[in-house]
Amino acid sequence: MIKVMLIDDEQEIRRLLHRMVEKQPDYQVVAECGSFAEAVADFARYRPDVAFVDIDLNGEDGLNCARVLTELEPKLKVIFATAHSEYMANAFEIYAFDYLVKPFNMDRLARTLDRIRSTLPEGGNHGVTVMPEDGEAEKSASPEKVSRSEHYRGKLLIRGKDQTYFLDMEEILFIERTEGSTNIVAATEQYKTSISLSDLEARLDADRFMRCHKSYIVNLSRITRIEPYGRWTYVVKFRDCEMSALMTARSYEEVRKLFS
């Protein structure tokens, strides 16, 4: 099932959205929230795939609420459902999947949910990073420091607590910032680190790697396809990897020009 969270300070609106969403196949409303604080707490508890967010949460900023949730999970699909049409441009700056204006049109909402369903793997659990099994724990020990000499012979040097890893930069598919840490996804392994994306971006080969989204750096040579993902965002796929990255429309245009 595709898990949905409703964030609106009006109970009647939440009830209406609840009915409309659960009329669609494969969708389940797992949480309803009326405030910013409730939304953050319930998001951590239920890990929804989709969040409907009102712009005005009884005086609190729904845009900022959505921004916090997408920092926790960049692949969360945010749909703004609001009476305030004037904030549409601001909403898409934080990669909103869609923007619905009250009163809601059932056909429009159904089309949006159909598009979401087509972008997600069967069964939900979207955007959850799958790390190696217990037997592979040694490979995924949390790195603590990235060396300044990572360009030496095309290697990225990562020092962990008990050992040092030498990653071939060419083997890195992409790097993502999620849940307060950075995940380096290589061809066969993953490594978590506290190093920021900006730090890593400065250390990587700019001809090969692109900061394509606030939460992603991709290896351009390892991309196999790019697909639409909402109005202003694309999803990036890699060979022999079930995980994917996100790319802004602006970065997509840069890639198109680069390879044309």
Sine and cosine of phi, psi and omega as CSV:
sin_phi,cos_phi,sin_psi,cos_psi,sin_omega,cos_omega
0.00,0.00,0.53,-0.85,0.06,-1.00
-1.00,-0.02,0.87,-0.49,-0.13,-0.99
-1.00,0.03,0.72,-0.69,-0.09,-1.00
-0.84,-0.55,0.67,-0.74,0.13,-0.99
-0.91,-0.41,0.68,-0.73,0.03,-1.00
-0.94,-0.35,0.84,-0.55,-0.04,-1.00
-0.84,-0.54,0.98,-0.19,-0.03,-1.00
-0.40,-0.92,0.68,-0.74,-0.05,-1.00
-0.98,0.19,-0.12,0.99,0.03,-1.00
-0.98,-0.18,0.89,-0.45,-0.05,-1.00
-0.87,0.49,-0.62,0.78,-0.01,-1.00
-0.90,0.43,-0.61,0.79,0.06,-1.00
-0.91,0.42,-0.67,0.75,0.03,-1.00
-0.88,0.47,-0.65,0.76,0.02,-1.00
-0.90,0.45,-0.68,0.74,0.02,-1.00
-0.88,0.47,-0.75,0.66,0.01,-1.00
-0.88,0.47,-0.64,0.77,0.02,-1.00
-0.83,0.55,-0.75,0.66,-0.01,-1.00
-0.90,0.45,-0.69,0.73,-0.05,-1.00
-0.91,0.41,-0.68,0.74,-0.03,-1.00
-0.92,0.40,-0.72,0.70,-0.10,-1.00
-0.98,0.21,-0.06,1.00,0.19,-0.98
-0.96,0.28,-0.32,0.95,-0.03,-1.00
-1.00,0.03,0.65,-0.76,0.01,-1.00
-0.90,0.44,0.58,-0.82,0.12,-0.99
0.98,0.20,0.08,1.00,-0.03,-1.00
-0.94,-0.35,0.63,-0.78,0.06,-1.00
-0.66,-0.75,0.79,-0.62,0.09,-1.00
-0.99,0.15,0.88,-0.47,-0.06,-1.00
-0.97,-0.24,-0.27,0.96,-0.02,-1.00
-0.39,-0.92,0.58,-0.81,0.12,-0.99
-0.79,-0.61,0.78,-0.63,-0.09,-1.00
-0.76,-0.65,0.55,-0.83,0.01,-1.00
-0.93,-0.38,0.02,1.00,-0.05,-1.00
-0.53,-0.85,0.26,-0.97,0.03,-1.00
-0.85,0.53,-0.78,0.62,-0.07,-1.00
-0.88,0.47,-0.68,0.73,0.04,-1.00
-0.87,0.50,-0.67,0.74,-0.04,-1.00
-0.88,0.47,-0.71,0.71,-0.01,-1.00
-0.91,0.42,-0.69,0.73,0.00,-1.00
-0.90,0.43,-0.72,0.70,-0.02,-1.00
-0.94,0.33,-0.52,0.86,0.06,-1.00
-0.88,0.47,-0.71,0.71,0.01,-1.00
-0.89,0.45,-0.52,0.85,-0.04,-1.00
-0.98,0.18,-0.68,0.73,-0.16,-0.99
-0.97,-0.23,-0.30,0.95,-0.01,-1.00
0.74,0.67,0.87,0.50,-0.03,-1.00
-0.93,0.36,0.34,-0.94,0.07,-1.00
-1.00,0.00,-0.47,0.88,-0.08,-1.00
-0.72,-0.69,0.65,-0.76,0.09,-1.00
-0.77,-0.64,0.83,-0.56,0.18,-0.98
-1.00,0.01,0.82,-0.58,-0.11,-0.99
-0.78,-0.62,0.77,-0.63,0.13,-0.99
-0.99,0.13,0.53,-0.85,0.00,-1.00
-0.94,0.35,-0.66,0.75,-0.04,-1.00
-0.94,-0.33,0.95,-0.32,0.01,-1.00
-0.98,-0.21,0.96,0.28,-0.01,-1.00
0.80,0.60,0.73,0.68,0.01,-1.00
0.99,-0.10,-0.28,0.96,0.05,-1.00
-1.00,0.04,0.40,-0.92,-0.11,-0.99
-1.00,0.05,0.95,-0.31,0.02,-1.00
-0.92,0.40,-0.51,0.86,0.06,-1.00
-0.88,0.48,-0.70,0.71,0.01,-1.00
-0.92,0.38,-0.60,0.80,0.07,-1.00
-0.86,0.50,-0.73,0.69,0.02,-1.00
-0.89,0.45,-0.61,0.79,0.01,-1.00
-0.88,0.47,-0.67,0.74,0.02,-1.00
-0.90,0.43,-0.69,0.73,-0.01,-1.00
-0.90,0.43,-0.63,0.78,0.01,-1.00
-0.96,0.27,-0.36,0.93,0.15,-0.99
-0.94,0.35,-0.60,0.80,0.04,-1.00
-0.94,0.34,-0.60,0.80,0.01,-1.00
-0.56,-0.83,0.99,-0.13,-0.07,-1.00
-0.85,0.53,-0.43,0.90,-0.06,-1.00
-1.00,-0.01,0.08,1.00,0.11,-0.99
-0.86,0.51,0.73,-0.68,0.03,-1.00
-1.00,-0.05,0.94,-0.35,-0.03,-1.00
-0.99,-0.13,0.81,-0.58,0.11,-0.99
-0.89,-0.45,0.91,-0.42,0.06,-1.00
-0.98,0.19,0.79,-0.61,0.00,-1.00
-0.82,-0.57,0.98,-0.21,-0.25,-0.97
-0.46,-0.89,0.28,-0.96,0.11,-0.99
-1.00,0.00,-0.07,1.00,-0.11,-0.99
-0.98,-0.20,1.00,-0.02,-0.02,-1.00
-0.95,0.32,-0.33,0.94,-0.10,-0.99
-0.95,0.31,-0.17,0.99,-0.02,-1.00
-0.99,-0.14,0.21,0.98,-0.10,-1.00
-0.86,0.51,-0.71,0.70,-0.02,-1.00
-0.87,0.49,-0.67,0.75,0.03,-1.00
-0.89,0.45,-0.61,0.80,-0.02,-1.00
-0.89,0.45,-0.66,0.75,-0.05,-1.00
-0.97,0.23,-0.22,0.98,0.13,-0.99
-0.92,0.39,-0.42,0.91,0.06,-1.00
-0.96,-0.28,0.46,0.89,0.18,-0.98
0.90,0.45,0.67,0.74,0.09,-1.00
-0.88,0.47,0.62,-0.79,0.03,-1.00
-0.96,0.27,-0.61,0.80,0.03,-1.00
-0.34,-0.94,0.17,-0.98,-0.05,-1.00
-0.65,-0.76,0.95,-0.32,-0.04,-1.00
-0.96,-0.28,0.73,-0.69,-0.03,-1.00
-0.97,-0.26,0.74,-0.68,0.04,-1.00
-0.93,0.36,0.56,-0.83,-0.08,1.00
-0.95,0.31,0.60,-0.80,-0.12,-0.99
-0.97,0.25,0.63,-0.78,0.08,-1.00
-0.99,-0.12,0.85,-0.52,-0.09,-1.00
-0.87,0.49,-0.66,0.75,-0.02,-1.00
-0.90,0.43,-0.66,0.75,0.00,-1.00
-0.90,0.44,-0.70,0.72,0.01,-1.00
-0.89,0.45,-0.65,0.76,0.00,-1.00
-0.89,0.46,-0.65,0.76,0.02,-1.00
-0.90,0.43,-0.64,0.77,0.02,-1.00
-0.89,0.45,-0.71,0.71,0.00,-1.00
-0.93,0.38,-0.54,0.84,0.09,-1.00
-0.89,0.45,-0.67,0.74,0.01,-1.00
-0.91,0.42,-0.63,0.77,0.04,-1.00
-0.90,0.44,-0.71,0.70,-0.02,-1.00
-0.84,0.54,-0.62,0.79,-0.04,-1.00
-0.95,0.32,-0.34,0.94,-0.03,-1.00
-1.00,-0.04,-0.20,0.98,-0.12,-0.99
-0.97,-0.25,0.59,-0.81,0.11,-0.99
-0.90,0.44,0.42,-0.91,-0.02,-1.00
-0.88,0.47,0.72,-0.70,0.14,-0.99
0.99,-0.14,-0.01,1.00,0.04,-1.00
0.99,0.17,-0.51,-0.86,-0.06,-1.00
0.85,0.53,0.69,0.72,-0.12,-0.99
-1.00,0.02,0.78,-0.63,0.03,-1.00
1.00,0.04,0.09,1.00,0.05,-1.00
-1.00,0.04,0.82,-0.57,-0.02,-1.00
-0.97,0.23,0.83,-0.56,0.01,-1.00
-1.00,-0.09,0.91,-0.42,-0.01,-1.00
-0.99,-0.10,0.23,-0.97,-0.05,-1.00
-0.87,0.50,0.39,-0.92,0.05,-1.00
-0.91,0.40,0.13,-0.99,-0.05,-1.00
-0.81,0.58,-0.61,0.79,0.00,-1.00
-0.91,0.41,-0.28,0.96,0.00,-1.00
-0.97,-0.23,0.15,0.99,-0.13,-0.99
-0.85,0.53,-0.56,0.83,-0.03,-1.00
-0.87,0.49,-0.55,0.83,-0.04,-1.00
-0.95,0.31,-0.45,0.89,-0.13,-0.99
-0.94,-0.34,0.41,0.91,0.06,-1.00
-0.85,0.53,0.62,-0.78,-0.11,-0.99
-0.93,0.37,0.88,-0.48,0.05,-1.00
-0.94,0.34,0.48,-0.88,-0.01,-1.00
-0.92,-0.40,-0.41,0.91,-0.10,-0.99
-0.53,-0.85,0.64,-0.77,0.09,-1.00
-0.96,-0.27,0.80,-0.60,-0.04,-1.00
-0.94,0.33,0.46,-0.89,0.07,-1.00
-0.96,0.28,-0.21,0.98,-0.09,-1.00
-0.98,-0.20,0.50,0.87,-0.10,-0.99
-0.92,0.39,-0.31,0.95,0.00,-1.00
-0.98,0.22,-0.16,0.99,-0.04,-1.00
-0.87,0.49,0.90,-0.44,0.01,-1.00
0.81,0.59,0.57,0.82,0.07,-1.00
0.94,0.33,0.35,0.93,-0.04,-1.00
-0.97,-0.24,0.50,-0.87,0.18,-0.98
-0.93,-0.36,0.91,-0.42,-0.09,-1.00
-1.00,-0.03,0.85,-0.52,0.00,-1.00
-0.84,-0.55,0.85,-0.53,0.02,-1.00
-1.00,-0.09,0.85,-0.53,0.08,-1.00
-1.00,-0.10,-0.14,-0.99,-0.03,-1.00
-0.92,0.40,-0.65,0.76,-0.11,-0.99
-0.89,-0.46,-0.17,0.99,-0.05,-1.00
-0.40,-0.92,0.20,-0.98,-0.02,-1.00
-0.90,-0.43,0.71,-0.70,0.01,-1.00
-0.96,-0.29,0.67,-0.74,0.10,-1.00
-0.92,-0.39,0.97,-0.25,-0.03,-1.00
-1.00,-0.05,0.75,-0.66,0.20,-0.98
-0.94,0.34,0.86,-0.51,-0.04,-1.00
-0.86,0.51,-0.55,0.84,0.00,-1.00
-0.91,0.42,-0.42,0.91,-0.01,-1.00
-0.98,0.18,-0.25,0.97,0.01,-1.00
-0.96,0.28,0.81,-0.59,0.04,-1.00
-1.00,0.08,-0.80,0.60,0.04,-1.00
-0.33,-0.94,0.20,-0.98,0.03,-1.00
-0.78,-0.62,0.74,-0.67,-0.04,-1.00
-0.80,-0.61,0.53,-0.85,0.10,-0.99
-0.97,-0.25,0.89,-0.47,-0.05,-1.00
-0.48,-0.88,0.65,-0.76,0.05,-1.00
0.81,0.59,0.63,0.78,0.10,-0.99
0.98,0.18,0.11,0.99,0.05,-1.00
-0.67,-0.74,0.17,-0.99,-0.01,-1.00
-0.94,-0.33,0.74,-0.67,-0.02,-1.00
-0.92,-0.40,0.88,-0.47,0.04,-1.00
-1.00,-0.09,0.91,-0.42,-0.05,-1.00
-0.98,-0.19,0.94,-0.33,0.05,-1.00
-0.99,-0.16,-0.02,-1.00,-0.09,-1.00
-0.88,0.47,-0.60,0.80,-0.07,-1.00
-0.83,-0.56,-0.18,0.98,-0.07,-1.00
-0.65,-0.76,0.19,-0.98,0.11,-0.99
-0.74,-0.67,0.53,-0.85,-0.02,-1.00
-0.72,-0.70,0.74,-0.67,0.05,-1.00
-0.98,-0.21,0.61,-0.79,0.01,-1.00
-0.51,-0.86,0.36,-0.93,0.07,-1.00
-1.00,-0.01,-0.10,1.00,0.00,-1.00
-0.88,0.47,0.68,-0.74,-0.04,-1.00
-0.96,0.30,0.35,-0.94,0.08,-1.00
-0.88,0.47,-0.60,0.80,-0.01,-1.00
-0.89,0.46,-0.65,0.76,0.05,-1.00
-0.89,0.46,-0.73,0.69,-0.01,-1.00
-0.91,0.41,-0.64,0.77,0.01,-1.00
-0.84,0.54,-0.65,0.76,-0.01,-1.00
-0.93,0.38,-0.38,0.93,-0.07,-1.00
-0.99,-0.13,-0.19,0.98,-0.04,-1.00
-1.00,-0.06,0.33,-0.94,0.01,-1.00
-0.94,0.35,0.92,-0.39,-0.07,-1.00
-0.91,0.41,-0.37,0.93,0.04,-1.00
-0.97,0.23,-0.32,0.95,-0.08,-1.00
-0.94,-0.33,-0.57,0.82,-0.09,-1.00
-0.93,-0.36,0.59,-0.80,0.00,-1.00
-0.78,-0.62,0.74,-0.67,0.19,-0.98
-0.98,0.17,0.99,-0.14,-0.18,-0.98
-0.99,-0.17,-0.03,1.00,-0.11,-0.99
-0.23,-0.97,0.39,-0.92,-0.01,-1.00
-0.86,0.52,-0.40,0.92,-0.08,-1.00
-0.91,-0.42,0.13,0.99,-0.10,-0.99
-0.62,-0.78,0.62,-0.79,0.25,-0.97
-0.85,-0.52,0.73,-0.68,-0.02,-1.00
-0.87,-0.50,0.49,-0.87,0.14,-0.99
-1.00,0.02,0.95,-0.31,-0.11,-0.99
-0.86,0.50,-0.50,0.86,-0.06,-1.00
-0.97,0.23,-0.19,0.98,-0.04,-1.00
-0.96,-0.29,0.04,1.00,0.01,-1.00
-0.97,0.25,0.70,-0.72,0.07,-1.00
-0.96,-0.26,-0.54,0.84,0.06,-1.00
-0.31,-0.95,0.35,-0.94,0.03,-1.00
-0.78,-0.63,0.77,-0.63,-0.08,-1.00
-0.83,-0.56,0.50,-0.86,0.06,-1.00
-0.87,0.49,0.57,-0.82,-0.04,-1.00
-0.53,-0.85,0.99,0.12,-0.11,-0.99
1.00,0.10,-0.13,-0.99,-0.10,-0.99
-0.96,0.29,-0.65,0.76,-0.17,-0.99
-0.83,-0.55,0.29,0.96,-0.06,-1.00
-0.69,-0.72,0.47,-0.89,0.04,-1.00
-0.81,-0.59,0.40,-0.91,0.08,-1.00
-0.95,-0.31,0.69,-0.72,-0.08,-1.00
-0.95,-0.30,0.79,-0.62,-0.03,-1.00
-0.94,-0.34,0.47,-0.88,-0.03,-1.00
-0.76,-0.65,0.45,-0.89,-0.04,-1.00
-0.91,0.41,0.70,-0.71,0.08,-1.00
0.82,0.57,0.61,0.79,0.02,-1.00
-0.59,-0.80,0.82,-0.57,0.00,-1.00
-0.98,0.21,-0.34,0.94,0.01,-1.00
-0.98,0.19,0.30,-0.95,-0.03,-1.00
-0.55,-0.83,0.23,-0.97,0.01,-1.00
-0.88,-0.47,0.21,-0.98,0.07,-1.00
-0.94,-0.33,0.47,-0.88,-0.02,-1.00
-0.64,-0.77,0.70,-0.71,0.04,-1.00
-0.97,0.26,0.30,-0.95,0.03,-1.00
-0.88,0.48,-0.61,0.79,0.02,-1.00
-0.89,0.45,-0.69,0.72,0.03,-1.00
-0.91,0.41,-0.60,0.80,0.04,-1.00
-0.86,0.51,-0.67,0.74,0.03,-1.00
-0.90,0.43,-0.61,0.79,0.06,-1.00
-0.89,0.46,-0.68,0.73,0.01,-1.00
-0.91,0.42,-0.68,0.74,0.02,-1.00
-0.85,0.52,-0.70,0.72,0.01,-1.00
-0.92,0.38,-0.61,0.79,-0.02,-1.00
-0.88,0.47,-0.63,0.78,-0.08,-1.00
-0.99,-0.15,0.03,1.00,0.00,-1.00
-1.00,0.09,0.00,0.00,0.00,0.00
